[in-house]
Amino acid sequence: MTRGPFEGGADTAALRSALGRFATGVTLATCCDRHGNPVGLTVNSFGALSLEPPLVQWALRAASPTLAAFEAAEHFAVNVLTEAQVELSRRFANPSERRFELGRWSPGRYGAPVLAGALAVFECRRQAAERHGDHVLFIGEVLHYTAHAGAPLLFHASRYRRLGEPL
Ligand SMILES: Cc1cc2nc3c(=O)[nH]c(=O)nc-3n(C[C@H](O)[C@H](O)[C@H](O)COP(=O)(O)O)c2cc1C
């Protein structure tokens, strides 16, 4: 499929489909709201931004009910999922009050919820939250992280996948 110059607004479904050809991992971004309640959602816009200083980024749909909490929280965490955690990804991508009833969660060093068994966890101080189009770009300074060996959960063309053999 080819598309001509993108004039904007024309066909977001086609653009979404094209962007979905880019395979990603899957994460759960988390924070606490001003009452101390855990807040989180499934995010695959996560990415590395800088090594020195250590910065990561992700984008949150501006209409998300979680936006106020992420904008107010000084810290957030990004939990990278394993292939065994696909149900968590589904749960955190669906409207529900009960997201944190699935999985073993505990407060991280800076308060944001951290998932036991995650492939990696990045605990961050929010450095920027910038509105761009219909999303808000969050940039975080990595204050603490953990990483483990394991099989990542992947997302490609609207489907969950597991990693294949090395090429
Ligand atoms: C694999 C996957 C990746 C997603 N990545 C993002 C993302 O990067 N940013 C975002 O705002 N929503 C993303 N979503 C959608 C949210 O997880 C979904 O809209 C969720 O319901 C948001 O929670 P909310 O209703 O509390 O806003 C993703 C969903 C899936 C299944």
The ligand as a Gaussian input file, in Angstrom:
#p B3LYP/6-31G(d) Opt

LIG

0 1
 C       -0.157000      -2.607000      22.711000
 C       -0.808000      -1.296000      23.104000
 C       -0.043000      -0.140000      23.171000
 C       -0.608000       1.077000      23.559000
 N        0.182000       2.187000      23.637000
 C       -0.361000       3.357000      24.053000
 C        0.456000       4.510000      24.194000
 O        1.658000       4.493000      23.931000
 N       -0.134000       5.653000      24.645000
 C       -1.467000       5.713000      24.945000
 O       -1.944000       6.780000      25.347000
 N       -2.273000       4.641000      24.814000
 C       -1.744000       3.472000      24.389000
 N       -2.521000       2.359000      24.257000
 C       -3.948000       2.472000      24.550000
 C       -4.235000       2.468000      26.023000
 O       -3.586000       1.411000      26.708000
 C       -5.753000       2.325000      26.202000
 O       -6.370000       3.389000      25.509000
 C       -6.149000       2.390000      27.631000
 O       -7.528000       2.164000      27.700000
 C       -5.817000       3.737000      28.187000
 O       -6.287000       3.814000      29.494000
 P       -7.297000       4.979000      29.873000
 O       -8.625000       4.537000      29.292000
 O       -7.247000       5.000000      31.355000
 O       -6.772000       6.190000      29.196000
 C       -1.985000       1.137000      23.870000
 C       -2.761000      -0.034000      23.808000
 C       -2.176000      -1.244000      23.434000
 C       -3.023000      -2.489000      23.387000

